[in-house]
Every structure is written in C-alpha cells, then in structure tokens.
Amino acid sequence: MMYPVRGLGLAAALVLASTVAVVPKARAASTSSTAAYVYIQIQGPTGAVYGFSASSAGKLAAIPGAPWKPAGQIVGSTPTKFFSLGQTLIHSYGIASDGAITSQLSQMPIFDYTGSICGGGTSGQDGAVLDHTGKYIYVMLDDGFNDNESCGAYQSYIINSDGSFSFDGETQITGPESAESGGVSGFGLPSILGNETFAYALYQAGAPPENEYYLGFQRESNGTLDYEPNMTVTVPADPNNYYVPLAFDASPVGNTFAVQLYPGWSAPAQLGVFTANSEGNLSSTNTSSNMPTSPFTIITGTTFSPSGNMFVIYSNDGTGSGLGIQIYNSNGAAPLTPLKTLLSGTPIDQVSWDGSNHLYAISKADNELYVFTVTPTSVTQDAAWSIGSPYSMIVVSE
C-alpha cells in the first residue's frame, strides 16, 4: 500500500514514487532478525522519507508503505517515535512494529516560548538534536546577524510517553561584541557527552580564530541545557603555529570529545581527543606528533560508534584532496589510530551507526546507501542500495 504524500496530492505522490529509484544492488534473502531501521530523507529538508530494515547481517529490505512525508527536516528517532523540525513546529510521529512511520502524535510551536527572539533570522538557521536517552529534544534557534547583533538560543523539550512535548527551559547567547561586525554567524548544534553531564558547540562569526568561540553547556537534572561561559578548552601546542578547534564531537560513552584541530586555520586538520573534567573544562594529553592528520582537505562530518570504540570522519567536498570515509580506533583519552579507508573517491554526505557494528553511509552524488560491518579489527561491505537524491539519514537500533 502507498501512503499519500501529504501536501502534494495523489498525482504528485505518484510522480515522486515513480521518479525516485529505490533499487537494491546486492540483496540477500532475509537471514536474521532486524538490527535497525534506516530512514532516508530525499531531495532536501522537506523531502519525502524512505525506510529500510537492516538485518543483523547488514542486509537491507524496504519497509512497506514508503514514502512518508513528515513535516520538515528529520531530526531523530527512538524505536517507537519519530521526530522532525518544521519552520515553526517540532513534530512527533508513531513507528509501527515493522518500522513504518505512522500518523502524527503531537506537535509543539517553538516560537511560543522563551528564546523565540533568536529564531528565523534572514541569515540564520534553526536545527534540533535528540539526546542519547531519547527523552529530550534540543532546538537551536539562530537568527544570524540582524541589526549588527547575533543571537542564539537552545531550547529544551521533554518528550512524554505519548509523544507530546513539554517545554523545559532555554539558554540564550548573544554574540560577543568583537564578532558583531564579522558578517557571518553560526551557532552549532550541541554535542552531548556520553554521561549526559556536559555539551559543547561552536559559535563562529567572521574569520577565526579571533571570531570563534566555544560554547559549553551544563546539563541539569531536569534535562535542560544551561550555557556556562566559564568552561574552557585547553588546546595542545602546535610547534609551528596555533591550532583552531572546530567541530566538537562527544563520545556516546565516558567523558571524551574528538575535536578537529586546524594548524594556523589551514587544512588538513589533525584529530585530537579531549577529556572533560568535573567542571566541564576540556583538555588533551595528545600532542602534535601523535595526533592523526585527516586525509581529507575538508571534513564534512564525524561520528563515534555507539560503544565509543571507533570514530569516523567523511568528506563530500571534491575541491581539495580526499573523498570517502576514514575509520579510526578510539582509545579513550589516547590518540586515535587509523583503521581503514572506505569508498575512496566517493563523495559521502552522512554516516551513522547502529548498535550491531553496522556503519551506514549515503552519497548524494552517487545516489547510494552503503552498509558496512565494522569492528576494531575488520571491515566488510554488506550491501549497497540505489536511492535518488539522499539528503539526510536517521538510524535507530532495535
């Protein structure tokens, strides 16, 4: 059965379903139980969503009923609820036992609460992230530079058992005066530490390092993120220049972050591992001589495996050197060690893990979804699936 695409009409839904190819390249018969569900949004942040079940062997099968059309950009999912962010609302949807996205459970107007003054600016952007527990969703409102001022707010919402939301508070940040004439504003989404106590994000306005600022957050017992301006980042020494930290990525376990360090604001970056102390301050025992250097001129994104024992960087930018995926073994506070390069020469737009050692990757340029089984000692490719214009991906483990 095809569910109609809301807001497009049946004719448009039929056109969408017929023009977006979703074809398995290497598909085996079902051999084991479902390990995860994979959701791919196509053609941009308001596009339709396709779903796949992934077996414990990494094989894919299309979830019946797709495509679905949740409102706005997909944000995250638990095994029973699916979340998206529209222009003015956050939304929750049910998930059926076969992984299909069902009807809307609830929605919440984000501009009805404190922090709304920072949203929807002419040069700004908004975003949202789900915490590790699936019990809270954090909405970041960024107005860009309006009237020579920058404003960012981080709203916290409780996700109730029925899928409804409860506003839980917000923390608001005004761009430092030295950055107000920088002309470019960016408040990053928070990366939440595995022990759920602290989070870090980046604020950038103009050219770093003078106009780059680290945002540290304390996570309160009720789930609210509170901005703590006194949190610090102590960067390793660069014997030839200075390091510019960029893109904090928290491990889902323990108290470590992986940070991209650009020497003198030049690429490629080195990858350092930082540890958060009891006050949220970050420091590293890594040095310039033992931190690995990225094989990519531009790093599109990074992510840890759920167990925290592996770390991945990827690139979709072909203007410099390097495209594909680089996997590292993560060794606590010690430096990362390279394990394997995958899909070299292929632009990769996003990767994600499930809880069964599967790594998923989408390539918009190649219209592909790839699946790998990755352990600290081995990597094998399990499947590839053709899908037109993949934009964003969510993986939720069973």
C-alpha positions in Angstrom: 0.0 0.0 0.0 1.2 3.5 -0.8 0.5 6.2 1.7 -0.3 9.6 0.1 2.3 12.3 0.4 0.6 15.0 2.4 0.6 18.4 0.9 1.4 17.2 -2.7 -1.7 15.4 -3.7 -2.0 11.9 -5.1 -0.8 12.8 -8.6 2.4 14.4 -7.2 2.8 11.4 -4.9 2.7 9.0 -7.8 5.2 11.1 -9.7 7.5 11.2 -6.7 7.3 7.4 -6.2 7.9 6.7 -9.9 10.8 9.1 -10.4 12.9 8.3 -7.3 14.5 5.0 -7.9 14.9 2.8 -4.8 16.7 -0.4 -6.1 18.8 -3.0 -4.2 22.2 -3.6 -5.7 23.1 -6.5 -3.5 20.3 -8.1 -1.7 20.3 -11.4 0.0 17.3 -13.4 1.4 16.4 -12.5 5.0 18.7 -14.4 7.3 18.3 -12.9 10.7 16.3 -10.6 12.9 16.1 -6.9 12.4 19.0 -5.0 13.9 18.0 -1.5 13.0 15.7 0.7 10.9 17.2 3.2 8.5 15.3 6.3 7.3 16.5 8.4 4.4 15.0 11.8 3.6 15.4 12.7 -0.1 15.6 15.9 -2.1 16.2 18.3 0.8 14.9 19.2 4.3 11.3 19.0 3.3 11.5 15.9 1.2 9.8 12.5 1.5 11.3 9.7 3.7 12.0 6.1 2.7 12.7 3.4 5.3 14.7 0.2 5.4 15.0 -2.6 7.8 18.6 -3.9 8.3 19.2 -7.4 9.4 21.9 -8.4 11.9 23.9 -9.5 8.8 23.7 -5.9 7.4 21.2 -6.8 4.6 18.5 -4.2 3.7 14.8 -4.6 2.9 12.4 -1.8 2.1 9.8 -1.0 4.7 6.3 -1.2 3.1 4.3 1.9 2.9 7.0 4.4 2.0 7.4 7.2 1.1 6.2 9.1 4.0 6.1 12.9 4.4 6.8 14.1 7.9 6.7 17.9 8.2 10.1 19.5 7.8 13.6 18.0 8.3 14.0 14.7 10.1 15.7 15.0 13.4 15.9 11.7 15.2 14.0 8.6 16.3 13.5 6.1 19.1 12.1 2.5 18.4 8.6 3.9 18.9 8.7 7.6 17.9 10.0 9.7 15.0 10.8 13.4 15.2 11.0 16.2 12.7 11.5 20.0 12.8 9.4 22.3 10.6 9.7 26.1 10.2 7.7 26.8 13.3 6.9 23.4 14.9 8.5 20.3 16.2 6.6 17.1 15.4 6.4 13.6 16.7 5.1 10.5 14.8 4.5 6.9 15.7 6.5 4.0 14.4 4.8 0.7 13.7 6.2 -2.7 14.6 7.7 -3.1 11.1 9.4 0.3 11.2 6.8 2.2 9.2 6.2 5.9 10.1 2.6 6.3 11.2 0.4 9.3 12.0 1.4 12.3 13.9 1.3 12.0 17.6 1.9 15.7 18.6 3.4 19.0 17.6 4.7 22.0 19.5 5.2 25.6 18.3 8.8 26.5 19.1 8.2 30.3 18.8 5.7 30.3 21.7 8.4 30.0 24.3 11.4 31.9 25.5 14.3 32.1 23.1 12.0 32.6 20.1 13.5 36.0 19.5 16.6 34.2 18.2 14.9 32.2 15.6 14.2 32.7 11.9 16.7 35.4 11.0 17.4 36.4 7.4 20.9 34.8 7.5 20.4 32.4 10.3 19.2 28.8 10.6 17.5 26.6 13.1 18.1 22.9 14.0 17.4 20.2 16.5 19.1 17.2 18.1 17.8 14.2 20.2 19.7 13.3 23.3 21.2 9.8 23.8 18.2 8.7 26.0 15.5 9.7 23.5 13.8 11.6 26.3 14.7 15.1 25.4 15.0 17.1 22.2 17.0 20.3 21.9 16.1 23.0 19.4 18.7 25.5 18.4 17.5 28.9 17.2 19.9 31.1 15.3 19.0 34.5 13.8 22.2 35.2 12.1 23.3 38.8 12.1 20.4 41.1 12.3 20.9 44.8 13.2 24.6 44.0 13.8 23.8 41.6 16.6 23.9 37.8 16.7 21.5 35.8 18.9 21.3 32.1 19.6 19.0 30.2 21.9 19.0 26.5 22.9 15.5 25.3 23.9 15.0 22.1 25.8 11.8 19.9 25.4 10.8 16.8 27.4 9.4 14.0 25.2 6.5 12.5 27.0 5.5 8.8 26.8 2.5 9.7 24.4 4.8 11.6 22.1 3.7 15.1 23.3 6.3 17.7 24.2 6.7 19.8 27.4 8.9 23.0 27.2 11.7 22.5 29.7 13.6 25.9 29.5 16.1 27.6 27.4 19.5 29.3 27.5 20.2 32.3 25.3 23.5 33.6 24.0 24.4 37.0 22.4 27.3 37.0 20.0 30.4 38.7 21.6 30.8 42.4 20.6 34.1 41.7 18.8 32.2 39.4 16.4 29.2 41.6 15.7 30.7 43.0 12.5 32.0 39.7 11.3 29.2 39.3 8.7 28.8 35.5 9.2 27.1 33.9 12.1 26.8 30.3 13.1 25.6 28.7 16.3 26.3 24.9 16.1 24.1 22.1 17.5 25.3 20.8 20.9 27.2 17.6 21.1 26.2 15.9 24.3 28.7 14.0 26.4 28.0 10.3 26.9 27.5 10.7 30.6 24.9 13.4 29.8 26.5 16.0 32.1 28.0 18.5 29.6 27.7 19.5 26.0 29.8 21.7 23.6 29.1 23.6 20.5 30.8 26.2 18.4 29.9 29.8 17.6 31.6 31.4 14.7 31.3 35.0 13.3 33.8 36.2 10.7 37.3 34.7 10.3 38.7 32.5 13.0 40.4 32.4 15.4 39.6 35.9 16.6 35.9 35.5 16.0 35.5 31.8 17.0 34.0 31.0 20.4 33.4 27.7 22.3 30.0 27.2 23.9 30.0 25.0 27.0 26.7 23.7 28.5 25.9 22.1 31.8 23.0 19.6 31.5 20.8 19.9 34.5 19.0 17.1 36.3 15.7 18.0 34.5 17.4 17.8 31.1 17.8 21.5 30.4 21.0 22.7 28.8 22.5 25.8 30.6 25.2 27.9 28.9 28.3 28.1 31.1 30.6 30.8 29.8 33.5 29.9 32.0 34.1 26.4 30.5 37.4 26.3 28.8 39.2 24.3 26.1 43.0 23.9 26.5 44.4 23.1 23.1 47.7 21.2 22.6 50.7 23.2 21.5 51.5 23.5 17.8 55.3 23.9 17.4 54.9 25.7 14.1 51.7 27.8 14.6 48.5 27.6 16.6 45.5 25.2 16.5 42.0 26.3 15.7 39.5 23.8 17.2 36.4 23.1 15.1 33.5 20.7 15.4 33.3 19.1 18.8 32.0 15.5 18.7 31.2 13.8 22.0 31.7 10.1 22.5 28.4 8.4 23.5 30.2 6.8 26.4 32.5 8.2 29.0 33.8 11.8 29.1 35.8 12.3 25.9 35.4 14.5 22.8 37.0 14.3 19.4 38.0 17.7 18.1 39.2 18.8 14.6 42.3 21.0 15.1 43.4 23.2 12.2 47.0 24.4 12.4 47.0 28.1 11.8 43.5 27.8 10.3 44.8 25.7 7.5 43.8 22.3 6.2 44.1 19.4 6.6 43.1 19.1 10.3 44.6 17.0 12.9 42.2 15.0 15.1 42.6 15.3 18.9 40.9 13.6 21.8 39.9 15.8 24.7 38.7 14.8 28.2 36.1 16.8 30.2 36.8 17.2 33.9 34.2 17.5 36.6 33.6 21.2 35.7 33.2 20.6 32.0 36.6 22.0 31.1 38.3 20.2 28.1 42.0 19.4 27.8 44.1 16.8 26.0 47.2 14.7 26.5 47.5 14.3 22.7 50.4 16.1 21.0 51.1 17.5 17.5 53.4 14.5 16.9 50.9 11.7 17.8 47.5 13.1 16.6 46.5 11.7 13.2 46.1 14.1 10.3 42.9 13.9 8.2 43.3 12.5 4.7 40.6 15.0 3.7 41.1 18.6 2.9 37.5 19.3 4.0 35.8 17.2 6.7 32.1 17.1 6.1 31.3 15.4 9.4 32.3 13.0 12.1 30.7 10.4 14.4 31.5 7.8 17.1 30.2 4.3 17.2 27.6 3.6 19.9 30.3 1.8 22.0 32.7 4.7 21.6 35.5 2.4 20.4 35.5 3.6 16.8 35.4 7.1 15.2 34.6 8.1 11.6 35.3 11.1 9.5 33.9 11.6 6.0 34.0 14.1 3.1 31.8 15.1 0.2 34.0 18.0 -0.9 36.0 17.4 -4.1 37.6 20.9 -4.2 40.7 19.6 -2.4 42.2 16.2 -1.7 40.3 13.2 -0.4 36.7 11.9 -0.6 35.2 9.0 1.2 35.3 7.6 4.8 38.2 7.2 7.2 37.7 4.9 10.2 39.8 5.1 13.4 40.0 3.0 16.5 39.2 5.2 19.6 41.4 4.5 22.6 39.9 6.5 25.4 41.9 9.7 26.0 44.8 8.4 23.9 45.2 9.4 20.3 43.0 7.9 17.6 44.6 5.3 15.4 43.7 4.8 11.7 41.9 1.5 10.8 40.6 1.7 7.3 39.7 4.0 4.4 36.4 3.2 2.6 34.8 4.4 -0.7 37.9 6.5 -1.6 36.9 9.0 -4.3 33.2 8.8 -3.4 31.5 11.9 -2.0 29.9 11.0 1.3 27.2 13.2 2.8 26.5 11.5 6.1 27.3 8.3 8.0 25.6 6.7 11.0 25.9 3.6 13.1 23.5 1.0 14.6 24.2 -1.0 17.7 25.3 -4.1 15.8 28.6 -2.8 14.4 27.0 -1.6 11.1 28.1 1.6 9.5 25.7 3.3 7.0 26.7 5.9 4.5 24.8 8.0 1.9 26.2 9.6 -1.2 24.0 12.2 -2.9 26.3 12.4 -5.9 26.2 8.7 -6.5 22.6 8.2 -5.2 23.6 5.4 -2.9 23.1 3.9 0.5 26.0 1.7 1.7 26.2 -0.7 4.6 29.4 -2.0 6.2 30.1 -4.2 9.2 32.9 -2.6 11.1 34.8 -3.9 14.1 38.1 -2.7 15.6 39.9 -5.3 13.5 37.9 -5.8 10.3 35.6 -4.1 7.8 33.4 -5.7 5.2 30.8 -4.3 2.9 27.3 -5.8 3.3 25.0 -4.0 0.8 24.5 -1.1 -1.5 21.1 0.4 -2.4 20.3 2.9 -5.1 18.2 5.8 -3.9 17.6 9.1 -5.7 18.9 12.3 -4.0 19.5 11.1 -0.4 19.7 14.2 1.8 19.6 13.1 5.4 19.7 9.8 7.4 18.5 8.5 10.7 19.4 5.1 12.0 17.6 3.6 15.1 18.6 0.3 16.6 16.2 -2.3 17.7 
